[in-house]
Amino acid sequence: MPAFLLKRFMQSIVLLVIVSIIGFVVLNLIPGGPLAQYALDPGMTEADKARLAEQLGLNRPILVQYFDWAWRLLQGDWGTSFRDGNSVLSVIGRHVLATFLLMGSSTAIAIGIGTWIGIRGATHRYSIFDYAATVGAMVALSIPTFWFGLIGIYVFALRLGWLPAGNMYTIGDGSVLDYLHHLIMPSVVLALVHIAIWSRYMRTATLDAISQEFVKTARAKGVTERRVLMKHVVGCALLPMITLAGVQLPSLLTGALVTETVFTWPGMGRLFLDSLGYSDYPVVMGLLMFSAILTIVGNLIADIAVALIDPRIRLA
């Protein structure tokens, strides 16, 4: 285990360096750069732009800018927002809880419903339910997340008035029930695609577990079908799902970006798009690195969890 952790740590460092270089270079290749927002200001002269570029360190070579940013990052200084002058960590910190709340609720919905659909589809193979689940999964995977969000707003907010159209809470309320009321629609919309993925993977894993010899042996001993399913099949089928949970983290973050924009949810996804619009590159880079770290840690936890649960797997 220590050798595995050290190996993964070194791989993670290399991956983070590559991600940071690509992100930094791409951002600096965008036309206009961070000073583009001042271009439409009639009172901003070229001398003012040059002075501002010097204050922000944007007049230096890109290689010098990158190493300066990376060195400060290693010291715990993630930079300062161009937009409001606050530290990048404090800006991200104000939005991270909203994103985690959205991701956590949508993940719980996706795992619960997707697992049930997958198991039932496998145990009722080629039934009407199985065909309906397959068609539903294909539809969910084919239609963009923002389309589901817009349809949900139109039907449940504008037409029926059951759910709020956006935001995280009602101004002047802020109770737990109010938060949950606002959370329902964005979490369900974000979960739709992942329900489809979980159900397909769970169906395949369940079918594979059913065909194993130990399941046939249990049936031959007279164990009831329900007990065989719950004790032998489901436990075996859930092992690859743990790995899937770690792999699905990047797509959850991407889906949260779209969902938060549609529902004006004040999370990291919406912050990312707003920061891009304002050319607030320190915040964009901070969000990029935070997401990369979160993805790497999620995959590492999933690998360790599978190894601890399944004694046949050894980490080396």
N, C-alpha and C positions, 0 to 999 in steps of 0.2 A: 504493500500500500504506500509506504513513504516514497519508494522509487517511482511509482505511478504518479503520485501527486507532484513530485519534483519535475518529472517529464512533462506533465500537463501544464505546470506553471511556466516552464521555459517556452513551450509551444504558445501559451497564451500571451506571453510578453512579445514574442515575434509577431503574432497575429495583430496585437494591439498597435505595434509600431507600423505595420503595413497599413492598417486601417487609418491610422492618424496621418500618414504620409499621403495616401490617396485622397482622404477628405480635405486636407489642408491645400493640396495642389488644385483639386477641382474647384474649391471655393475661390481660390485666388485667380482662377482662369475665367470666372464669371465676368462679363463685361461691366465696367463701371466700378466694381468693387464696393467696399463699405462707404465710399464717398458719393455713390450714385444718388443717394437720397437727398444730397444737398445740391444736385445739379439743377433742379427746378427753382431753387431759391434765387430770386433776382438780385438779392443783396449780397450774395456770396461771390466774391471775386476769386480769381486764380491764386492770388497771394494768400487769401484766407484758406483756400483748399490746400495749398502747399504747407501752410503753417499747421493746419489740422492733421494732415498726413504725417508731418514730422512728430506731432504730439502723440499720435497713435502708433508711431513706428512703422507706418505703411510705406514710407519712402525707402526702406532698406531692401536689399535683395531677399527674394522669397526663402532662400536657404537659411539666411540669418534669422528671418522672422520665425521659421519653423523651429530651429534649434532653441531660440529664445523662449518660444511658447512651450516646447517640450521640457526644457529645464525648469521652468516655473511650475509646470504640471507635476513634475517629480517632487517638487518641494511643497505640493499641496495647494498651489495657487493656480486655479483654473482660469484665471483671467477676469476681466471686468467687462460688463455689458456696454456696448456702444450706445445702446438705446436709452438706458436710465442710469448708468454709472454704478449699478450694484454689482456685487461679485456674482460670477456665473453660478457658483454653488448655491448661493441664496436664491437666485432666480429659479434654478431647477428645483430646489427644495420646496418652493411654493406650489409647484405643480405635480411633483412626483406622487403625492398621496392620492390625488384624483385619478391618475393613470393606474396606479396599483389597485385602487378600488374597482375601477372599471375592468381591468384585466382579471382580477381575482374572481369577480362575480361571473364574468363571461366564461372563464375557465371552468368554474364549478358547474355552470349550466351545460357547457359542452361535454364535459366528462360524464356527468350524470345521465343526460339524455342520450348522448352518443354511445355510451357503453350499453345502455339498455337496448337501444335499437340494434346495435351490432350483435349482441347475444341472441336477441329474439330472431333476428334475420338468419343467423346461423342455425339455430335450433328449429326454425320453420323454413328451411331452405326451399326456394322456388314457390313459396306461397304468395298470396296476394300482398301480404305485408312486406315480404322480402322484395318483391318487384317495386312496390310503392316506395320503399325506403331507398332503393337504388336510384329510381327516377328522381326522388326528392334530393338525394345527395348530388346527382349530376346537375340539377337546376341550381342548387345552392353554390356549387363550385363554379358555375358558368356565369352567374350574374354578379356584377360588381357590388361591393359592400355599400357604397354610397347610394346605389339604386334602392336597396332594401331600406336604407335609412330614410330616404325621401318618401318612399311609399308608406313607411310606418308613420312618419310625421303627418302625411296627408290623411291617412285613414284614422289613426288613433288619436291624433291631436286636433286636426282641423275639422274632420267630419264627425267623429264620435265624441271628441272632447274628453276621452278617458285619461290620457297621459299628457304631460307637458311636452312642448315641441323641442325644448332644449334647455341648456344651463344645468348647473349642478344642484341648485336649490332655489327656492322662492325668496326674493328679497323681503326681509322682515319676518320670515318664518325660521328656516334652518333647523327644524326638528328632525329626528331620526326618520320618521315616517315620510317627511317631505324629501329627504335625501333618497330614500328608497323609491319613492314615487318617480323621481327624476332619473333614477338609475335603471329602471326596468327596461325602457325601450333601447337605449344605447347598448346595454349589456347583452340583450337578446339579439340585436342586430349583429354585434361583434361575434357572438357565439354561433351564428348560423353556419358560417363556413366551417368552423371547427367541429361542429356537431356532425357535419357531413364527413369530414376527415376521420374523426374518431369512430364513427359508426362503420365506415368501410374497413379501417384497420382492425377494429374489434371483431368484425364479422370474419375476416380472414384468419385472425389469431385464434378465434374460437373454433373455426372449422379445422384448423391445424391441430389444436389440442384434442378435439374429439376423435381424431384419427390415430392418436397415440396408443401404444400398447397398454399403458397402465390404465387408461380409460376402459379399454376392452376387458382388461382383467377385472376391474371393479364391477363392471356389468355382469361378467361371468360369475362373480361371487354372489350375485343377487342384490347388490346395492341399488337402492331406488334411483330412478333417473334424476330426480330433483337433487338428491344428495351427490350423485356423480357430477352433475352440472355445477353445483355451488362449491363443492369441496375440491374437485379435481380439475375440472375444465376451466372455470373462471379464474382460479388462482394462477394457472399456467398461462392463460391468455393475457392476463394483466401485465405480465413481465415486460413484453415489448412495448406496452403502452406507457410505461415509465420513461423509457427512452424517447418515445414520441413526444411526451410532455416537454422534455428539454429541447427537442428539435423544433417544436411548434412556437417556442418563445419569440424568435424573430418575426414570424408571421403575425403573432399577437400584437407586437409593437407596431408593425406596419398597419395592421387593421385598426389599431387604436388611433393612429394618426388620421385615417380617413373618418372614422366614427366620431372622434372628438371634433373634427372640423364640421361635420354635418350637424351635430347636436350642440355645437358651441360648448363643449365640455372642457373645462379649464385644466387640461392635463398637458403632458409633455408633447404629445402629438400636435396639438394646436399651437403650443409654444414654439415648436420646431418650424411650422409654416409661417407663423408671425415673425419669427426671427429671420427667416429667409427673406421675407418681404421687406424687412427693415435693414437687410444686409448686416445683421448683428452676428458677425462671424464667430466671436468668442463663445456665444451661447450655442450656436449651431454646432461648433466643434465639441463643446462640453456635452451636449445631448448625444452626439455621435459616439463619443468615448464612453459615456455612461451606458448607452444601449449596448455597445460592444462588450463591456465588462459584464453587464447583466446577462447577456446571451452566453458568454463563456462560463460564468458561474453556474447558470441554469443547466447547461449541458454536463458540467462536471458533477453537480449534485445528482443528476439523473444517472450517470455512469456509476457513481459510488452506491446509490440506492439499489440499483439492479444487482451489483456485486454482493451487497450485504444480504439481499433477499434470496438470491439464487446461489447456492453453494457451489454450483458447477462452474461459475465464472470466477476467474482469478485475475486481479488487476496486476499488471506487470509493466 
